[in-house]
Amino acid sequence: MSAKNNNKLNVPEAREAMDRFKMECANEVGVDLKEGYNGDITARQAGSVGGQMVKRMIESYENSVK
């Protein structure tokens, strides 16, 4: 069974930047992500990476509104 990424970006050219952003957030929360397949991480770890990404996006928006 192969892993298939069904996530679509509104701006496909942003893929590389989003991958870097995900890696930065993973490092911040102590999750060891690697390029490609990461099916060996727990749901808790994946959730902490996603949560950190959302937190940083909200902070960025709030700072831009000031």
ZIRASUL-V163913 format. One record per residue. RES is the residue in one small letter. PHI is phi as a letter, one per 40 degrees, with the letter a starting at -180 (none if undefined). PSI is psi in whole degrees, 0 to 359 (* if undefined). OMEGA is omega in whole degrees, -180 to 180 (* if undefined). Layout:
# ZIRASUL-V163913
res=RES phi=PHI psi=PSI omega=OMEGA
res=RES phi=PHI psi=PSI omega=OMEGA
This chain:
# ZIRASUL-V163913
res=m phi=none psi=127 omega=-179
res=s phi=b psi=151 omega=179
res=a phi=c psi=132 omega=179
res=k phi=b psi=126 omega=-179
res=n phi=c psi=113 omega=180
res=n phi=c psi=4 omega=-180
res=n phi=c psi=128 omega=-180
res=k phi=b psi=132 omega=175
res=l phi=c psi=144 omega=175
res=n phi=c psi=329 omega=178
res=v phi=b psi=95 omega=-176
res=p phi=d psi=332 omega=179
res=e phi=c psi=347 omega=-178
res=a phi=c psi=0 omega=-176
res=r phi=d psi=312 omega=-178
res=e phi=c psi=316 omega=180
res=a phi=c psi=320 omega=179
res=m phi=c psi=322 omega=177
res=d phi=c psi=319 omega=177
res=r phi=c psi=317 omega=180
res=f phi=c psi=316 omega=179
res=k phi=c psi=318 omega=180
res=m phi=c psi=319 omega=178
res=e phi=c psi=313 omega=-179
res=c phi=c psi=321 omega=178
res=a phi=c psi=318 omega=178
res=n phi=c psi=322 omega=-180
res=e phi=c psi=325 omega=-178
res=v phi=c psi=4 omega=174
res=g phi=g psi=26 omega=178
res=v phi=b psi=129 omega=-177
res=d phi=c psi=90 omega=176
res=l phi=c psi=152 omega=175
res=k phi=b psi=164 omega=177
res=e phi=c psi=139 omega=178
res=g phi=g psi=220 omega=-173
res=y phi=c psi=130 omega=178
res=n phi=b psi=34 omega=-178
res=g phi=c psi=355 omega=-180
res=d phi=c psi=358 omega=177
res=i phi=c psi=156 omega=-178
res=t phi=c psi=163 omega=176
res=a phi=c psi=324 omega=179
res=r phi=c psi=316 omega=179
res=q phi=c psi=314 omega=179
res=a phi=c psi=318 omega=179
res=g phi=c psi=324 omega=180
res=s phi=c psi=326 omega=177
res=v phi=c psi=312 omega=179
res=g phi=c psi=319 omega=178
res=g phi=c psi=320 omega=178
res=q phi=c psi=322 omega=178
res=m phi=c psi=314 omega=180
res=v phi=c psi=317 omega=180
res=k phi=d psi=313 omega=-180
res=r phi=c psi=324 omega=178
res=m phi=c psi=320 omega=178
res=i phi=c psi=316 omega=178
res=e phi=d psi=319 omega=180
res=s phi=c psi=317 omega=179
res=y phi=c psi=314 omega=-180
res=e phi=c psi=321 omega=179
res=n phi=c psi=332 omega=179
res=s phi=c psi=339 omega=-178
res=v phi=c psi=338 omega=-176
res=k phi=d psi=* omega=*
